[in-house]
Amino acid sequence: MAKLNKKEALERWIADVRGVMATEGGRRVMREIIGRTGLFESIFRQPSPLVRPEERLVFNGAWRDFGQWLHDEVAKCHPAAYDLMNNEARLAKQMEGEPEKKEAEADE
């Protein structure tokens, strides 16, 4: 197998990201990974029990940086699927909240 030059490697990377984002399951997994990096949270959030408190900011910041990179790669490689991923996540979040709202309205 021949070594890829930079352009070919970039094209392969973009194709791979698009392949993941082409399916609903791939978008769901990507959103979960991005969310677990702490991208949508403060770096001052609670630390991992495996990390000393004084290292918390560095640890959380590194994970958040990885999440930002992954988030940007998805948005750059497949903007339409990126928007669809976010819309699906918002819809799923709203659907999870629906039973609670209906129960609260029924109690009134």
C-alpha positions as CSV (number, residue, x, y, z in Angstrom):
1,M,0.0,0.0,0.0
2,A,1.5,3.3,-1.1
3,K,1.9,6.2,1.3
4,L,-0.7,8.9,0.9
5,N,0.3,12.5,0.3
6,K,-1.3,15.3,2.3
7,K,-4.1,16.0,-0.2
8,E,-5.1,12.3,-0.5
9,A,-5.0,11.9,3.3
10,L,-7.2,14.9,3.8
11,E,-9.7,13.6,1.2
12,R,-9.8,10.3,2.9
13,W,-10.3,11.9,6.3
14,I,-13.2,14.0,4.9
15,A,-14.7,10.9,3.3
16,D,-14.5,9.0,6.5
17,V,-16.1,11.7,8.6
18,R,-18.9,12.0,6.0
19,G,-19.4,8.2,6.1
20,V,-19.9,8.4,9.9
21,M,-22.2,11.4,9.6
22,A,-24.3,9.8,6.9
23,T,-26.2,7.6,9.3
24,E,-28.5,8.5,12.2
25,G,-26.5,6.2,14.5
26,G,-23.2,7.7,13.4
27,R,-24.5,11.2,14.2
28,R,-25.8,10.1,17.5
29,V,-22.5,8.5,18.5
30,M,-20.6,11.6,17.3
31,R,-22.8,13.9,19.4
32,E,-22.4,11.7,22.4
33,I,-18.6,11.7,22.1
34,I,-18.5,15.5,21.6
35,G,-20.8,15.9,24.6
36,R,-18.7,13.7,26.9
37,T,-15.6,15.8,26.2
38,G,-17.2,18.7,28.1
39,L,-17.5,21.0,25.1
40,F,-20.8,22.3,26.3
41,E,-19.8,22.7,29.9
42,S,-17.4,24.9,31.9
43,I,-13.9,23.8,32.5
44,F,-14.6,24.6,36.2
45,R,-17.0,21.6,36.4
46,Q,-16.4,18.8,38.9
47,P,-13.1,17.0,38.3
48,S,-12.7,13.3,37.7
49,P,-12.0,11.3,40.9
50,L,-8.8,10.2,39.2
51,V,-7.4,13.8,38.9
52,R,-6.1,16.0,41.7
53,P,-8.1,19.2,42.2
54,E,-5.2,21.4,41.2
55,E,-5.0,19.6,37.8
56,R,-8.7,19.9,37.2
57,L,-8.6,22.8,34.8
58,V,-5.8,21.3,32.7
59,F,-7.6,18.0,32.5
60,N,-11.0,19.4,31.7
61,G,-9.5,22.0,29.3
62,A,-7.7,19.2,27.4
63,W,-10.9,17.2,27.0
64,R,-12.8,20.3,26.0
65,D,-10.1,21.2,23.4
66,F,-10.4,17.7,21.9
67,G,-14.2,18.2,21.8
68,Q,-13.8,21.5,20.0
69,W,-11.5,20.0,17.5
70,L,-13.9,17.1,16.8
71,H,-16.8,19.5,16.6
72,D,-15.0,21.7,14.1
73,E,-14.0,18.8,12.0
74,V,-17.5,17.5,11.7
75,A,-18.8,21.0,10.9
76,K,-16.1,21.5,8.2
77,C,-16.3,18.1,6.6
78,H,-20.1,17.8,6.4
79,P,-22.0,21.0,7.3
80,A,-25.4,19.6,6.4
81,A,-25.0,16.5,8.6
82,Y,-23.6,18.7,11.3
83,D,-26.8,20.8,11.3
84,L,-28.9,17.6,11.1
85,M,-27.0,16.1,14.1
86,N,-27.7,19.2,16.2
87,N,-31.4,19.3,15.2
88,E,-31.8,15.6,16.0
89,A,-30.2,16.2,19.4
90,R,-32.5,19.1,20.2
91,L,-35.5,17.0,19.1
92,A,-34.4,14.1,21.2
93,K,-34.0,16.4,24.2
94,Q,-37.4,17.8,23.7
95,M,-38.9,14.4,23.3
96,E,-37.3,13.3,26.6
97,G,-38.9,16.3,28.4
98,E,-42.4,15.7,26.9
99,P,-43.6,13.0,29.4
100,E,-42.5,15.2,32.3
101,K,-44.5,18.2,31.0
102,K,-47.6,16.0,30.4
103,E,-47.4,14.5,33.9
104,A,-47.0,18.0,35.4
105,E,-50.0,19.3,33.5
106,A,-52.0,16.3,34.5
107,D,-51.2,16.9,38.2
108,E,-52.6,20.5,38.0
